[in-house]
Amino acid sequence: MSSLIFDAKIAVTTTAGGAFTSTETRRWDGYYLEEIEYVIGTIDSGATVTISVTNRPSGVDLTLLTLSSPSANKIYRVRTSEHDNTGTALGSNTRYAIDGTLKVVVSAGGATKAGSVHFKMFK
């Protein structure tokens, strides 16, 4: 059985104050996150970048990745810990199941700087 890989991109352009927030309009319910690629572009290396899933059925946002002062392009294969039915950690990791929309927030990114965040997902 082969899986189809889907790409999503959130282009980042900070305000004069160095901030940026964008939530993608497409819902990615039922997709699994394979990787996040951060492309720094001209964004200041002192920025904080928070990548999350919002508009989830529970109403609680899920933070996938927080980057503090990223200084280069990088690919992140984010995973979550697996637990048994009692909540005990099993010592293994699995991909995130996405159940909402993707959101990127940048603070202290520098005035009118540009970069992007790319997501690879499969269903």
QUIWOBEL-V216764 format. One record per residue. N is the residue number from 0. PHI is phi in degrees with one decimal (NA if undefined). Layout:
n phi
N PHI
N PHI
This chain:
n phi
0 NA
1 -103.3
2 -103.4
3 -88.6
4 -95.0
5 -117.0
6 -111.6
7 -130.9
8 -135.9
9 -115.1
10 -77.9
11 -112.0
12 -136.2
13 -76.0
14 -77.0
15 -60.5
16 -86.6
17 88.5
18 -105.7
19 -157.8
20 -143.3
21 -147.6
22 -118.5
23 -66.5
24 -79.4
25 -75.9
26 -85.6
27 -113.4
28 -56.5
29 86.9
30 -95.8
31 -113.2
32 -82.6
33 -92.9
34 -157.9
35 -120.5
36 -113.2
37 -98.5
38 -110.2
39 -67.9
40 54.2
41 -105.9
42 -64.8
43 -58.7
44 -72.6
45 -91.3
46 -70.9
47 -115.0
48 -120.8
49 -116.8
50 -117.7
51 -146.4
52 -110.2
53 -124.9
54 57.2
55 -79.8
56 -55.5
57 -75.2
58 85.5
59 -102.3
60 -68.0
61 -114.8
62 -78.1
63 -90.8
64 -161.6
65 -123.9
66 -106.8
67 -107.1
68 58.0
69 -66.7
70 -119.1
71 -157.3
72 -63.0
73 -160.3
74 -104.4
75 -118.7
76 -103.9
77 -73.4
78 -137.8
79 -122.9
80 -71.8
81 -90.3
82 -131.8
83 -85.5
84 -73.0
85 -102.9
86 91.9
87 -78.7
88 -63.8
89 -92.0
90 84.5
91 -125.8
92 -123.7
93 -143.4
94 -71.1
95 -76.1
96 -91.0
97 -87.8
98 -139.6
99 178.2
100 -110.3
101 -87.5
102 -136.9
103 -126.8
104 -125.9
105 -122.1
106 -126.0
107 56.0
108 -88.4
109 91.6
110 -71.6
111 46.2
112 -103.1
113 -128.7
114 -165.1
115 -161.9
116 -127.1
117 -115.5
118 -121.9
119 -113.8
120 -133.3
121 -137.7
122 -124.7
